[in-house]
Amino acid sequence: MALIVTIAILVLLAAWIAGIYNRLVGLRNRFKNAFAQIDVQLKRRYDLIPNLVESVKGYMKFERETLEAVIEARNQARTAASRAAADPADGEAIQGLASAEAALSGSLGRLFALAESYPDLKANQNMLQLQEELTSTENKVAFARQAYNDAVMRYNTGREVFPAVLFAGMFGFAPARLLELESPAVERQAPQVSFT
């Protein structure tokens, strides 16, 4: 009888630990999926930027340095996004993406500030369409980032609560990092894309 009770306790304990493991796997997969949604929107944003630069080039002949800075920042952000997409659980990759995105936003902000000096550019239909698409994409990125950060928060909470905290490290569930811009000031100074 004691053997049956011992076996039953071991089976229940194993089922309980398996339940904790499965819950952590589910939470981790949710935040990885949430990052995939950010990645989709970032790729769309990165694809719009060369069109934007081409539209601006003809009008801003003397602003070559600014245009090159935008393209360089876009390329760095794209590389950082690829690294983060490969492993959204890598905190350094997420921080690198946040830094690259802040640099890209800054260079786009400078481009749009200069564009204000060119009235013909502000009235260009192609430019207006790109501005609308970029604004829409920026909003989608913000929503996707919020969903990702919510999923990361649920995952981190799930791995830190008792009894999961006893097993999370043993099973390789490291903390995930939120995707936050480098500073709140940068977030408040999102690139202005109004040409009207």
N, C-alpha and C positions, 0 to 999 in steps of 0.2 A: 504494500500500500504506500509506503514512504517513497518507493521508487517511482510510482505513478505520479505522486504529488510533485516530486522533484522534476520529473520530465515535463509535467504540465506547467510548472513555474518557469522552466527554461524556455518552453515553447512560447508562453505569453511574453516573457522578457524579449525574446528574439523578434516576435511580432511587433512589440512596442518600439524597439530600436529600428526595425525596418520601416515602421510608420514615420518615425522622426526623419530618417534618411530620405524617404520618398517625399515628404513635405519639403525638405530643404532642396531637393532636386527640382521640384515643381516651382518653388520660389525663384531659384536660380535661372531656370528656363524662362520664366516670365520676364525677368529683367533683361535677359539676353534678347528676347523677342522685342521688348520695348526699345532696346538700342537699335535693333534692325530697322525699326520705324524711323528713328532719327537718321540713320545712315541713308535711307531712301531719300529723305528730304534734303539732306546735305549734298548728295550726288546731284539732285535736281538744281540746287543752288550753284554748285560748282560748274554745272553745264551752262547756266545762264550767264555767268561772269565773262567768258570769252566773247559772247555776243554783245554784252554790254560794252566791253572795251572796244570792240570793233565799231560799234555805233558811235562811240565817243571820239575815236581816233581822228576822224576827219575834221572834227570841230576843234579839238584840243591839240593842235599840232605842236604847241610849245610846252606841253605838259607830259612829255614822254616819261620822265622819271616817275611821275604819279601812276601812269598806266602800267609801267613795268613793276612798280611796287604792288599794285593790285594783283597782277598775274603771279608774281612770286609768292604773295601771301596766299593766294588761292591754291597754288601748287603745294605749299607747305601744309595747308589745312587738309587738302585731299590726301596727302601722304599720312598725316596724323589720323584722319578718319579711317583710312584703310587699316592702320595698325590697331586702332581701337575696335574696329569691326571684327578683326581676327580674334580678339579676346576681350569682350566687354568687361570681364572680371579683372583685367589688369589695370590697377589703379593708376600706374604711371602713364599708360596709354590714354586713359580717360583724361588725366591732367594735361597731357601733351595736346590732346584734341582741344580742350578748353583754352589753352594758351594760343594755339594756332587760330582758333575761331575768333578770339579777341583781337589778334593781329589783323585778321582778314576784315573784321568789322571796322577796325580803325582805318585801314587803308581804303575801304569802300566809303567810309565817312568823309575822308579827305577828297576822294574822287567826286562825290556828290556835292561837296562844298565848292569845289572848283567849277563844276558843271553849272552852278548857279550864275556864273559870270558869262555864260554863253546863251543868250536869248534864243538863238536859232536851234540850239541843241535841246533846250527845254520844251520847244514846240514840236520837235521831231516825233512823228507817229510811232516809229520803231522804238524810240527811246521811251515813249509813254507806255507802250505795251510791255517792254522789258521791266520798266519800273513797277507796273502792276503785277507782273509775274513774280518779281523778286519780293515785293511786299507780301504777296500771298504765301510764297515759300518761307519767308522769315516767320510768318505767323504759324505755319505748319511745323517748322522746326521748334518754335517755342512750345507748342502744344505737345509735340513728341518728346521734348526734353522734360517737360513736366510729368508726362506719363512714365518715362524712364526713371526719373528721380523718385516717383511714388513707388514704382516696382522695386527699386533698390532699397528704399526705406523699409518696405515690407520684408524683403529678403534679409536685410541686416537685423531687423527686429526678430524675425523668425529664427535666426541663428544665434541670437544673444539671449533669448528667453530660456528659462529652465523648463525642461531638462535638455533641450536641444544644445545648449551651450556646452554640456558635458561631452557631446559627440561631434559637434560641428568641426572642430579642429582635427579630430582624429580621422574624420571622413574627407578632409581636404576642402571644407567650405570656408574659404577666406572671406573677409569682409569686402563688400563691393563699394566703389566710390561714386558719389553723386557727380553728375555733370553740371558743374557750376562755372560761371564765368569767373575770370581772375579776380575781379573786384565788383562790388555792387555798382560803382560809378560807371563801369564799362557797360553793364547791363542796361542802365538807365540811358546811356548814350548810344542806343542802337542806331545804325546808319539811317540817316534821313534820305528817303528816296523820292521825294516829291519834286516833280518837274512842272507843276502847274502854277 
